[in-house]
Amino acid sequence: MTNPQAKVLTVSDGVHHGIREDTGGAGVAERLSEAGFDVVERRVTEDGRSSVTRALTEMSAGFSGLIATTGGTGFAPRDQTPEGTADVIERPAPGFAEAMRAISPFRRLSRGVCGIIGETIICNLPGSPKGAVEQLDAVIDVLPHALALLANEPTE
């Protein structure tokens, strides 16, 4: 069996405009690699619903794997990653988002959503590198199984 594939989308005005370094995306990509995922793309887009929708639509086209977003899940006015994600997904995967929020009191401030489009799972993670990796770790153990089910591959 081959390693599952992953893509990382950083949603940040600061990173998009070159004002901040992409530490969140780097941390998520590193953690995914450590867990056996092949990270095949990293991309940055600015905050906002339409930019997230556009990036996720492009990244999920013909892709079988995980897209982990980092950033834009909070309460600030431009934090619209969940709305952009909701525009793209065909089916929600609320158990992932619930597990990710349950890990600590501050994680409950995340409005992130998770869902499925075709053979792709999209998970919204917070922008902070520590928070993004913590929330990813809440579901990373079951993601390969879920991706195998989506791809209609044999599972145990």
C-alpha positions in Angstrom: 0.0 0.0 0.0 1.3 3.4 -0.9 1.5 6.3 1.5 -1.6 8.6 1.5 -1.1 11.9 -0.2 -1.7 15.3 1.4 -1.7 19.0 0.4 -1.5 21.9 2.7 -3.2 25.3 2.2 -2.2 28.2 4.3 -4.9 30.9 4.6 -3.3 34.1 5.7 -3.2 37.7 4.4 0.2 38.2 6.1 1.8 35.2 4.5 0.1 35.9 1.2 1.6 39.4 1.1 5.0 38.3 2.3 4.7 40.0 5.7 4.8 36.8 7.8 6.6 33.5 7.5 4.4 30.4 6.9 5.2 28.6 10.1 1.7 27.0 10.3 1.8 25.4 6.9 5.4 24.3 7.5 4.5 22.7 10.8 1.5 20.9 9.4 3.5 19.6 6.4 6.2 18.4 8.7 3.8 16.5 10.9 2.0 14.9 8.0 5.4 13.7 6.6 6.3 12.3 10.0 3.0 10.4 10.0 3.8 8.8 6.6 1.9 11.1 4.3 3.4 12.3 1.0 3.0 16.0 1.0 2.6 16.8 -2.7 1.7 20.5 -2.6 1.8 23.5 -0.4 0.0 26.6 -1.3 -0.9 30.0 0.2 -4.0 32.1 -0.3 -5.3 35.2 1.3 -8.1 35.2 3.9 -11.7 35.4 2.7 -14.4 33.0 1.6 -13.9 33.3 -2.1 -10.1 32.9 -2.1 -10.5 29.7 0.1 -13.2 28.4 -2.2 -11.2 28.9 -5.3 -8.0 27.4 -3.8 -9.8 24.3 -2.5 -11.7 23.8 -5.7 -8.4 23.8 -7.7 -6.5 21.7 -5.1 -9.2 19.0 -4.9 -9.8 18.5 -8.6 -8.8 15.0 -9.5 -7.0 14.6 -6.1 -7.3 11.6 -3.8 -6.0 12.4 -0.3 -6.1 15.0 2.5 -6.1 18.8 2.2 -5.2 20.4 5.5 -5.9 24.1 5.7 -4.2 26.2 8.3 -5.6 29.6 9.3 -8.8 31.6 9.1 -10.8 29.5 11.5 -11.2 32.1 14.3 -13.6 34.9 15.1 -11.9 37.8 13.2 -13.9 39.3 10.4 -11.7 37.9 7.6 -11.5 34.4 9.2 -13.8 32.8 6.6 -12.0 29.5 5.9 -14.9 27.4 7.3 -17.4 29.2 5.0 -15.1 28.8 1.9 -14.7 25.1 2.8 -18.4 24.6 3.2 -18.9 26.0 -0.3 -16.7 23.1 -1.7 -17.4 20.0 0.4 -20.1 17.6 -0.7 -20.5 15.8 2.6 -19.5 17.0 6.1 -17.3 14.9 8.4 -18.2 16.5 11.8 -16.6 13.8 13.9 -13.1 15.0 12.8 -13.9 18.7 13.7 -15.5 17.6 17.1 -12.4 15.5 18.0 -10.1 18.4 17.0 -12.0 20.9 19.2 -12.1 18.5 22.2 -8.4 18.5 22.9 -8.2 21.7 24.9 -10.4 24.6 26.1 -8.9 27.1 23.6 -9.4 24.8 20.7 -13.1 25.2 21.2 -12.6 28.7 19.7 -11.9 27.1 16.3 -14.8 27.3 13.8 -13.0 24.8 11.5 -15.0 22.3 9.6 -14.1 19.0 7.9 -15.7 17.4 5.0 -15.4 15.3 1.8 -15.3 16.2 -1.9 -14.8 13.2 -4.2 -11.9 11.2 -2.8 -10.5 14.2 -0.8 -10.9 15.0 2.9 -10.6 18.6 3.8 -9.7 19.5 7.4 -9.6 23.1 8.7 -6.8 23.7 11.3 -6.0 26.9 13.2 -3.3 29.3 12.0 -1.0 28.9 15.0 1.6 26.2 14.4 1.2 24.6 17.8 -2.6 24.6 17.6 -2.6 23.3 14.0 -0.4 20.3 14.8 -2.3 19.6 18.0 -5.6 19.5 16.2 -4.2 17.4 13.3 -2.8 15.0 15.9 -6.4 14.5 17.2 -7.4 12.8 13.9 -4.1 11.8 12.1 -4.4 8.1 13.3 -7.7 7.6 11.5 -7.1 9.6 8.3 -5.4 6.9 6.3 -8.3 4.5 7.0 -10.8 7.2 6.0 -8.9 7.9 2.8 -8.8 4.2 1.9 -12.6 4.0 2.4 -13.1 7.0 0.1 -10.9 5.5 -2.5 -12.8 2.2 -2.2 -9.7 0.3 -1.2 -9.7 -2.8 0.9 -9.5 -2.0 4.7 -9.1 -4.2 7.7 
